Amino acid sequence: MDYELAIIGAGPAGFSSAIYAKRSGISTVVFDRGSGGGLMQIAPNIENYTGFDSIRGVELVEKMKQHAAKYADFHFYEEVKEITASSLGFTIRTEKATYQVGAVVLCTGTEHRKLDVPGEAELLGKGVSYCATCDGFFFKGKKVLVVGGGNTALIESIFLKQIGCKEVYVVHRRDQFRAEKIYEEEAQKKGVHFIFNTIVEEIVGKGNVSSVGLFNLETSERLQLAVDGVFASIGVLPQNHIAQSLGVKLDENGYIVVDAAQRTSVHGVYAAGDITGGVRQVIIACAKGAIAALSSTEALGKKYPY
Ligand code: NAP
């Protein structure tokens, strides 16, 4: 066996899982197809992680990375392609090698949902973005539109205003946001324009985004709004293809079903973080990642350390 435990995904759940696994005497490897951090990497500021009044997402990622590196082998930029059951536990096939492990913790998180409108794919990187923190600076002094009504949409609109976008619009398909009131009020204070009951029908531009076609669901009116950038902040979808290949049970929205010990429906496979749905918060992902690692002791025939 190469490692007793493999953790797939180095976001907050994966980092804390690695720390708790090694401290329980489990040899651990962590795979991530990128540089790690998950969606925390693109959070402008995290203000509800205990012990930190306010910390930039990238900074918290760096702190977690350095902490967890003391405990496990991290294989960044190594995407896991497939996991299958084997006599020792599981065979993990990545784009670089094959590994034998005894148990698995899936912390694969979520990815951005797409608008699925004409122009979106063609103008990606040419005005269309899914991350204001990453790409917002290119739009200083310009007009931008954020799509969505959740926390992310409102937080991104505030960020875009703060960095000096000339006009920031938030377009939402309902008559009220689902975001926390505090973000709505701050966006309003900053001068963000809200457009309710409206959907984006198309994104237009030759080379770069120049306008969006909007449709008002109440009045059935159509409007072409001149903007230079479109940030789609319409939520996330579970990255569940590895779970599916393992035959792990998913709920109706594609999230992995786990019990209180973070066990999945497949013996020896645990899951934690956003991939398990529920309240998607860094602190909760960390806690569930820790529980998953501790629970893996049972599949590995080790003593539960607490
Ligand atoms: P979200 O809460 O799921 O909101 C997605 C928004 O996009 C909803 O308003 C939804 O509209 C809209 N939407 C979905 N599909 C759409 C489509 N095809 N066209 C137009 N609009 C569409 O997603 P999120 O804001 O990314 O947040 C994800 C999770 O992270 C949430 O649990 C959130 O609370 C959490 N989060 C927390 C914080 C924080 O605590 N500081 C910060 C960021 C995110 P409907 O309202 O009509 O469904």
Boltz pocket constraint, residues with backbone or C-beta under 6 A from the ligand:
constraints:
  - pocket:
      binder: B
      contacts: [[A, 45], [A, 48], [A, 113], [A, 114], [A, 115], [A, 147], [A, 148], [A, 149], [A, 150], [A, 151], [A, 152], [A, 153], [A, 155], [A, 173], [A, 174], [A, 176], [A, 177], [A, 178], [A, 199], [A, 233], [A, 234], [A, 235], [A, 236], [A, 278], [A, 279], [A, 280], [A, 281]]
      max_distance: 6.0
